[in-house]
Amino acid sequence: MIILRSRAEIEKIRNACRIVSDILLRIGESVQPGITTWDLNALSEELAREKGAKPAFMGYHGYPYALCTSVNEQVVHGMPSKHRRLIEGDILSLDFGVVVDGYYGDAAVTVPVGSISAEAARLCEVTRESLYRGISKAISGSHLSDISHAIQEYVESRGFTVVREFVGHGIGQHLHESPQIPNYGPPGKGVRLKPGMVLAIEPMINYGAPDVEIMDDNWTAVTLDRSLSAHFEHTIAVTEDGPEILTLR
């Protein structure tokens, strides 16, 4: 069941989303060669406490950390580690969420570690732009798959591939709600979008083949061919006047 949120509920989600975006910005500013992903996770916990928010991922289906830190070929759900020290040229996907007053916010961004290759920069740029292409289709009366198709069409036209195994989702009083939002598919399919829907749209895009595998920690997803992967996410609300990005920094 897809829940249509009231304006009051959307304001509560917006509050959580502002905290998420503020914390992601602070973490991104701390990314530099030599820092560990463990340090970044500790920072995310500290910042959440300062803002009176609870990290949404910690304990979710047993995930033990507040932040997902996915480096280079890691697609999503990369686990922070004291032994993963970032080096010049890495790209790092940061995925973070909080719950405040019973409502969730969720966002992700991929950031460079120092100076990165032209190929890595282009992958990040295309992934970020694909997110906005998808968001632009989150219009009342359109179909859910119009979002999916816009992402896939843009990504593949630029020579990259879309991960199939992980998708976006509804969000509100739970971190993951209906509907699921694939980043691929034909237009004009699925439910029609209505004002009050709140969606977390999150393309995960690979430089090489789209295939992924899960590592032995049962969380970290990596590209099967070990090519680079990037991930961007916003939480948005469908309104009568078009999509509104709640996690916009």
N, C-alpha and C positions, 0 to 999 in steps of 0.2 A: 504494500500500500504506500502510495506517495502522499506525504503530508504537505498540505499547503499552509504555510506559516503566516500568522498575522503580522501586522506592522510592528506590534510590540515584541513579538518573538524575533523578528528579523533584527530589531535593535539590539536584542540580547546577543544574537549571533554576531552582529557587527562588533559589539564590544569585545567578544572573544577574538574575533578576527583581527582587530586593531592590535591587540596584545601579541598575537602570533606574528603579525607583520613587523611590529617594533622589535621583537626578539630576534627574528630572522635577520633583520637589518643589522642589529648589534653583533650577532654571531658572524655574519658575512664580513663585517668590518674587522673582525678578529682573525680571519683566515689569512695565514701567511706561512711561508716555508718554515718548517721546524715545529709547528704546533701539532699536537696530537688530536685525533678525533675524540679521544677521551676528555681532553681539556675543553673542547667545544661542547660536549654533552654536559659537563659540569657547569659551564657557563649558562647553558639553556635552563638548567634546573634552578640556578641562582636567580636568574632574571625572572623566571616564572614565579618564584617565591616572592620576589620584590613586588610583583604586580598582583599578588593574591590569586594567582591562577594555578590550576593543577595541570601538569603535563598529561596530554591525552593519550599518548602512546605507552607510557610506563605501566606495565602490568596488563596491557591489552593483549589477550590471547597468550599471555606469558612473556611478552616482549619486555626485557628488563631495563630499558633506557628511555630517556625523555626525547631523544633526538635520533633520527636516522641519518647516518653519514655515509654516503655511497661515493666511492672514489673511482674515477676512470671507467673501468669496465663494469663496475658495480652499478646495477640499474636502479634498484630500490632496496630498502630495508637493510642497508649496510649498518653493521653494529659498531658502535664506538669502541675503540681499543687503545690501551696505553702504548701498544706496540706499533700503531699505525701513525707514523709521523709524516706529515705532508711535505712534499718536495716541490720545488719549482717546476712548473709545467703540468702539474695535476689539475684535473677539474673535480670539484666536490659538489655533490648534490646534497642539499640540506632539506630535510622534510620534518616539519614540526607542527604540533597542534596543542591546543589547550581546551580545557572545559572551565567555564566560569558561570556560576549561578545556574548550572544544569544545561548550558548550551555550549556547543563546540565550534571551534574555528580550526582551519587546516590550510596549510600552504607549503609550497616547496620552491626552491630556487637552486640553480646550479651556478657556482661561482668559480672564477679562476684562482689558482694558487700561484701568485707571482705572474710572470710572463708565460703565456701558453701559445701553442702552435696555432697557425692560421686555420688548420683543419678543426681543431678543438673549438676555437672561437666561432667558426661558422656553424658547427653543430649546435652550440649553445644558442646562437642567434636564431637559427631556424626553429629550434624547439620552443624558444620563448615566443617567437612570432606565431607558431602554430597554435599555441595556447590562446592568443588573442584572436586568431582566425576562428577558433572554435567558440570562444565567448561571444563573438559578434553574431553568431547564429542562435544564441539563447534568447529567442524572441517569442513572446506569447503568440500561440497559434502555429508556430513551427513544430517540426517533429524532433524528437530527441536525437535521432541519427543524423540530422542536419549538422549538429555539432561535431559528431564523429567524422562525418564525411569531409567537412571543411579542414579538419586536422590532417587526415590521411592524404587528401588531395594536395595540400600544400607541402607536406613533408616529402612525399614521394616525388613531387615535381622538382624538388631540390636534391634528389639523389640519396636520401636517407630512408630509414625504415621504421615502422611503428611496432612497438612491442604489443603483442596480443594478450599475454597472460595477465596483465594488470590493467585495471580500468579506473575511471573516476566514479563518483558516487554521490548520492544525496547525503545531506548532513544537517544536523539540528540538535535534537536531544540525545542522539547517539552519533558516534564518530562515523559510522557507515550505515546509511539508510538507503532505501530505494529512491530512485532507480540506479542501476549500474550504467556507467557512461563509457562505452568503448571509445578508443581513439581511432577507429577505422569502421568502415561500413558504407553502404549506399545511402543516399539521402532519402528523405520522405518516409522513413520507417519509425516504428516505435510510438510511444505515447506523444500526444501533443503537449507542448509546454504551456503552463498556466502561471499567472502571477501568484507569488507565494512559494513557488518551488525554490529551494536553496540547494545548489549543486557545487560539488568540488570537482572541477575539471582539471585533469592532470596528464598531459601527454608525456610519455616516456619514449624517447627516440634514440635509435642506435645508428652509429656511423656505418656499421657493416650489416650483417644479416639480422633479422628480427628475433631470432631464437635466443632463449635464455635457459639457464639452469639454476637450481638452488644449491648453495654450498652446504657443507656438513653442519653448519650451525643451525640449519633449518629455517633461516631467515634471509640471509643475503642472496639476492638474485644477481647473477652476472650474465653478460653476453656470452653465448656459447662459443663464438669465435674470438672472444676477448677484445673486441673492438670497443671504442669509447661509447658511453651512453650519457644522455642528459635528461633532466626531469624538471619541469616547471609546473606549478599548481596555484590556482586561485580558488577561493570560495566566492561564489556569485549568487545573487538573487535575481530571479526572473520577475520583472515588474511590468506594469502597463506601459511604461515608457522605454522599455528595453532592458538589457542586462545591466546590473549594478555590481561592480566588483567590491566585495566587502573586505578583502585582504589587500587592497591596493596600497602600496607604500608610497 
